[in-house]
Amino acid sequence: MAEVLEAVGEYEDSELSDEDLMLASAHGDEGALDILYLRHKEAVLRFLVYRCGSWAVAEELLQDVWVKLCRNRFSYRVTAKFTTYLYTIVRTTLIDFYRKQPPFSDSVDDLSPSDMPRDAHQPDTLLEQDEQQQRLREALNLLPEEQRQVMQLRLNEDLSAEEIAGIVGVSTNTVKSRIRYATAKLKQAVTDE
């Protein structure tokens, strides 16, 4: 743990990009991987929870993602944003996970409001946030899988259509179309209630 804290201190004042950190890790700088992990673990974990519906499973998958990232660091080349590279690994890890599982629903209906991150400094808005999150989860579950996947990447990770296209392996126009249709369905579903 002391080594991780030392590595964090080493980069703390630096404005190295994720891409630079990944390249540094390929040259043997283990501290760079620690920084990348600290920067991205929460966002990846949230995405995995949405996709698999379980914090415990998501945490295991996060470790699998990071092992794959560490193994692939020597072949990493900057061809896109690091997050595109990272979420491609996340996506393939989820695909591998679901291939090994018996069929079951990947619905997020089973998530409790306590499973969702929220701002604890605004207790007067927690109920309203929980209700909004529940309506959004229900509406997301009604979307076709392809639309749900791109919307989760767009909403949770704020990725561009181009980045999402690279992750899911379709054209940018297809991603834009899926986002447009999904947005319309989500607006209708949330306003109908």
C-alpha positions as CSV (number, residue, x, y, z in Angstrom):
1,M,0.0,0.0,0.0
2,A,2.9,2.4,0.8
3,E,4.1,1.8,-2.8
4,V,0.8,2.8,-4.2
5,L,0.7,5.9,-2.1
6,E,4.2,6.8,-3.2
7,A,3.2,6.3,-6.8
8,V,0.2,8.5,-6.3
9,G,2.3,11.2,-4.8
10,E,4.8,10.9,-7.7
11,Y,2.0,11.7,-10.2
12,E,-0.2,13.8,-8.0
13,D,1.0,17.2,-9.3
14,S,1.6,15.9,-12.8
15,E,-0.9,16.4,-15.6
16,L,0.1,13.3,-17.5
17,S,-2.7,12.0,-19.7
18,D,-4.1,8.5,-19.5
19,E,-2.4,7.7,-22.7
20,D,1.0,8.9,-21.4
21,L,0.5,6.8,-18.2
22,M,-0.3,3.7,-20.2
23,L,2.8,4.2,-22.3
24,A,4.8,4.7,-19.1
25,S,3.5,1.4,-17.8
26,A,4.6,-0.3,-20.9
27,H,8.1,0.9,-20.2
28,G,8.0,-0.7,-16.7
29,D,6.5,2.1,-14.6
30,E,4.1,0.2,-12.3
31,G,3.1,3.4,-10.6
32,A,1.5,4.6,-13.8
33,L,-0.9,1.6,-13.7
34,D,-1.8,2.4,-10.1
35,I,-2.8,6.0,-11.2
36,L,-4.8,4.7,-14.1
37,Y,-6.6,2.3,-11.8
38,L,-7.4,5.1,-9.3
39,R,-8.6,7.4,-12.0
40,H,-11.0,4.9,-13.7
41,K,-12.0,2.2,-11.2
42,E,-15.2,4.0,-10.0
43,A,-16.5,4.7,-13.5
44,V,-15.8,1.2,-14.8
45,L,-17.3,-0.3,-11.6
46,R,-20.5,1.7,-12.1
47,F,-20.7,0.6,-15.7
48,L,-20.2,-3.0,-14.8
49,V,-22.9,-2.8,-12.1
50,Y,-25.4,-1.5,-14.6
51,R,-24.5,-4.3,-17.0
52,C,-24.5,-7.2,-14.6
53,G,-26.7,-6.0,-11.7
54,S,-24.4,-7.1,-8.9
55,W,-21.7,-5.2,-7.0
56,A,-19.9,-8.4,-6.1
57,V,-19.8,-9.7,-9.7
58,A,-18.9,-6.2,-11.0
59,E,-15.9,-6.0,-8.6
60,E,-14.7,-9.4,-9.8
61,L,-15.1,-8.3,-13.4
62,L,-13.2,-5.1,-12.6
63,Q,-10.3,-7.2,-11.5
64,D,-10.5,-9.3,-14.6
65,V,-10.5,-6.0,-16.7
66,W,-7.4,-4.8,-14.9
67,V,-5.5,-8.0,-15.3
68,K,-6.2,-7.9,-19.1
69,L,-5.1,-4.3,-19.2
70,C,-1.9,-5.1,-17.4
71,R,-1.2,-8.0,-19.7
72,N,-1.9,-5.9,-22.8
73,R,0.1,-2.9,-21.7
74,F,3.2,-3.8,-23.8
75,S,1.2,-3.9,-27.0
76,Y,-0.7,-0.7,-26.3
77,R,-0.5,2.0,-29.0
78,V,-2.2,5.4,-28.9
79,T,-4.8,5.1,-31.7
80,A,-7.7,6.6,-29.7
81,K,-8.5,7.9,-26.3
82,F,-7.4,5.6,-23.5
83,T,-11.0,5.3,-22.3
84,T,-12.0,3.8,-25.7
85,Y,-9.2,1.2,-25.2
86,L,-10.3,0.5,-21.6
87,Y,-14.0,0.1,-22.4
88,T,-13.2,-2.2,-25.3
89,I,-11.5,-4.5,-22.7
90,V,-14.5,-4.0,-20.4
91,R,-16.9,-5.0,-23.2
92,T,-15.0,-8.1,-24.1
93,T,-14.7,-9.1,-20.4
94,L,-18.5,-8.8,-20.1
95,I,-19.0,-10.9,-23.2
96,D,-16.7,-13.5,-21.9
97,F,-18.5,-13.5,-18.5
98,Y,-22.0,-13.9,-20.1
99,R,-20.8,-16.7,-22.4
100,K,-19.7,-18.7,-19.3
101,Q,-23.0,-18.0,-17.4
102,P,-26.2,-19.9,-17.6
103,P,-29.0,-17.8,-19.2
104,F,-30.5,-15.2,-16.9
105,S,-31.8,-11.7,-17.1
106,D,-29.3,-8.9,-17.0
107,S,-32.0,-6.5,-15.8
108,V,-31.0,-3.7,-13.4
109,D,-34.4,-3.9,-11.7
110,D,-32.7,-5.8,-8.8
111,L,-30.5,-2.9,-7.9
112,S,-31.6,-1.1,-4.7
113,P,-31.3,2.6,-4.4
114,S,-28.4,2.1,-2.0
115,D,-26.5,0.4,-4.8
116,M,-26.5,3.6,-6.8
117,P,-23.9,6.3,-6.2
118,R,-25.4,9.5,-4.9
119,D,-24.4,12.8,-3.2
120,A,-24.6,12.3,0.5
121,H,-24.4,16.0,1.1
122,Q,-27.9,16.7,-0.1
123,P,-30.2,14.5,2.0
124,D,-33.3,16.5,1.1
125,T,-33.0,15.4,-2.5
126,L,-32.3,11.7,-2.0
127,L,-35.9,10.6,-2.3
128,E,-36.4,12.5,-5.5
129,Q,-33.1,11.2,-6.9
130,D,-34.1,7.6,-6.0
131,E,-37.4,8.0,-7.8
132,Q,-35.7,9.5,-10.9
133,Q,-33.1,6.7,-10.9
134,Q,-35.8,4.1,-10.6
135,R,-37.7,5.5,-13.5
136,L,-34.6,5.7,-15.6
137,R,-33.6,2.1,-14.7
138,E,-37.0,0.9,-15.7
139,A,-36.9,2.9,-18.9
140,L,-33.4,1.6,-19.7
141,N,-34.6,-2.0,-19.2
142,L,-37.3,-1.5,-21.8
143,L,-34.7,-0.5,-24.5
144,P,-33.4,-3.0,-26.9
145,E,-29.9,-4.3,-25.8
146,E,-28.0,-2.4,-28.5
147,Q,-29.7,0.9,-27.5
148,R,-29.3,0.2,-23.8
149,Q,-25.5,-0.4,-24.2
150,V,-24.8,2.8,-26.1
151,M,-27.0,4.9,-23.7
152,Q,-25.1,3.5,-20.7
153,L,-21.8,4.4,-22.2
154,R,-23.1,7.9,-23.2
155,L,-24.8,8.6,-19.9
156,N,-22.4,7.0,-17.4
157,E,-19.1,7.6,-19.1
158,D,-19.9,10.6,-21.3
159,L,-18.2,9.1,-24.3
160,S,-18.6,10.5,-27.7
161,A,-20.4,8.6,-30.5
162,E,-17.0,7.9,-32.1
163,E,-15.6,6.4,-28.9
164,I,-18.7,4.3,-28.4
165,A,-18.5,3.1,-32.0
166,G,-15.0,1.9,-31.4
167,I,-16.0,0.1,-28.2
168,V,-19.1,-1.7,-29.6
169,G,-17.8,-2.3,-33.1
170,V,-20.3,-0.4,-35.2
171,S,-20.3,2.7,-37.3
172,T,-20.6,6.2,-35.7
173,N,-23.8,6.8,-37.6
174,T,-25.3,3.6,-36.1
175,V,-24.3,4.7,-32.6
176,K,-25.9,8.2,-33.3
177,S,-29.0,6.5,-34.5
178,R,-29.2,4.2,-31.5
179,I,-28.7,7.2,-29.1
180,R,-31.4,9.2,-30.9
181,Y,-34.0,6.4,-30.8
182,A,-33.1,5.5,-27.2
183,T,-33.3,9.1,-26.1
184,A,-36.8,9.4,-27.6
185,K,-37.9,6.2,-25.9
186,L,-36.4,7.2,-22.5
187,K,-38.1,10.7,-22.6
188,Q,-41.4,9.2,-23.4
189,A,-41.1,6.5,-20.8
190,V,-40.1,8.9,-18.1
191,T,-42.7,11.6,-18.9
192,D,-45.5,9.0,-19.2
193,E,-45.2,8.2,-15.5
